[in-house]
Amino acid sequence: MDHSADVLGWIEENFIMCEIEIESCPLFPYGRLITDTNGETMIVYWDIVSGQVDYRFP
Protein backbone atom coordinates (compact mmCIF):
# COMPACT_ATOMS: atom_id res chain seq x y z
CA MET A 1 0.00 0.00 0.00
CA ASP A 2 1.26 3.48 -0.89
CA HIS A 3 1.23 5.75 2.17
CA SER A 4 2.77 8.70 0.37
CA ALA A 5 -0.63 10.45 0.32
CA ASP A 6 -0.97 9.92 4.09
CA VAL A 7 2.41 11.57 4.71
CA LEU A 8 1.68 14.49 2.39
CA GLY A 9 -1.80 14.91 3.90
CA TRP A 10 -0.30 15.12 7.39
CA ILE A 11 2.15 17.76 6.19
CA GLU A 12 -0.66 19.80 4.60
CA GLU A 13 -2.70 19.63 7.83
CA ASN A 14 0.19 20.79 10.03
CA PHE A 15 2.07 23.35 7.95
CA ILE A 16 1.44 26.41 5.83
CA MET A 17 2.61 25.00 2.52
CA CYS A 18 4.04 28.25 1.13
CA GLU A 19 6.32 28.52 4.18
CA ILE A 20 8.12 25.18 3.81
CA GLU A 21 10.20 23.24 1.32
CA ILE A 22 9.63 19.51 0.90
CA GLU A 23 12.27 17.08 -0.34
CA SER A 24 12.24 13.32 -0.67
CA CYS A 25 14.04 11.44 2.11
CA PRO A 26 14.38 7.83 0.92
CA LEU A 27 16.05 6.65 4.15
CA PHE A 28 12.56 6.52 5.71
CA PRO A 29 9.40 4.88 4.30
CA TYR A 30 7.64 7.57 2.23
CA GLY A 31 9.95 10.04 3.97
CA ARG A 32 9.91 13.77 3.37
CA LEU A 33 12.44 16.28 4.64
CA ILE A 34 10.70 19.51 5.65
CA THR A 35 12.63 22.79 5.87
CA ASP A 36 10.94 25.93 7.17
CA THR A 37 11.76 29.57 6.48
CA ASN A 38 14.16 29.62 9.47
CA GLY A 39 16.17 26.70 8.08
CA GLU A 40 14.87 24.27 10.71
CA THR A 41 14.32 20.72 9.45
CA MET A 42 12.34 17.64 10.35
CA ILE A 43 11.60 14.30 8.72
CA VAL A 44 8.01 13.12 8.24
CA TYR A 45 7.51 9.47 7.29
CA TRP A 46 5.25 6.41 7.48
CA ASP A 47 6.06 4.31 10.57
CA ILE A 48 5.57 0.69 9.51
CA VAL A 49 5.44 -0.53 13.14
CA SER A 50 2.68 1.78 14.38
CA GLY A 51 0.94 2.07 11.01
CA GLN A 52 0.73 5.85 11.09
CA VAL A 53 2.58 9.02 10.14
CA ASP A 54 5.45 9.92 12.45
CA TYR A 55 8.14 12.58 12.50
CA ARG A 56 11.60 13.21 13.87
CA PHE A 57 13.78 16.24 14.37
CA PRO A 58 17.35 15.55 13.22
C-alpha positions as CSV (number, residue, x, y, z in Angstrom):
1,M,0.0,0.0,0.0
2,D,1.3,3.5,-0.9
3,H,1.2,5.7,2.2
4,S,2.8,8.7,0.4
5,A,-0.6,10.4,0.3
6,D,-1.0,9.9,4.1
7,V,2.4,11.6,4.7
8,L,1.7,14.5,2.4
9,G,-1.8,14.9,3.9
10,W,-0.3,15.1,7.4
11,I,2.2,17.8,6.2
12,E,-0.7,19.8,4.6
13,E,-2.7,19.6,7.8
14,N,0.2,20.8,10.0
15,F,2.1,23.4,8.0
16,I,1.4,26.4,5.8
17,M,2.6,25.0,2.5
18,C,4.0,28.3,1.1
19,E,6.3,28.5,4.2
20,I,8.1,25.2,3.8
21,E,10.2,23.2,1.3
22,I,9.6,19.5,0.9
23,E,12.3,17.1,-0.3
24,S,12.2,13.3,-0.7
25,C,14.0,11.4,2.1
26,P,14.4,7.8,0.9
27,L,16.0,6.6,4.2
28,F,12.6,6.5,5.7
29,P,9.4,4.9,4.3
30,Y,7.6,7.6,2.2
31,G,10.0,10.0,4.0
32,R,9.9,13.8,3.4
33,L,12.4,16.3,4.6
34,I,10.7,19.5,5.6
35,T,12.6,22.8,5.9
36,D,10.9,25.9,7.2
37,T,11.8,29.6,6.5
38,N,14.2,29.6,9.5
39,G,16.2,26.7,8.1
40,E,14.9,24.3,10.7
41,T,14.3,20.7,9.5
42,M,12.3,17.6,10.4
43,I,11.6,14.3,8.7
44,V,8.0,13.1,8.2
45,Y,7.5,9.5,7.3
46,W,5.2,6.4,7.5
47,D,6.1,4.3,10.6
48,I,5.6,0.7,9.5
49,V,5.4,-0.5,13.1
50,S,2.7,1.8,14.4
51,G,0.9,2.1,11.0
52,Q,0.7,5.9,11.1
53,V,2.6,9.0,10.1
54,D,5.4,9.9,12.5
55,Y,8.1,12.6,12.5
56,R,11.6,13.2,13.9
57,F,13.8,16.2,14.4
58,P,17.3,15.5,13.2
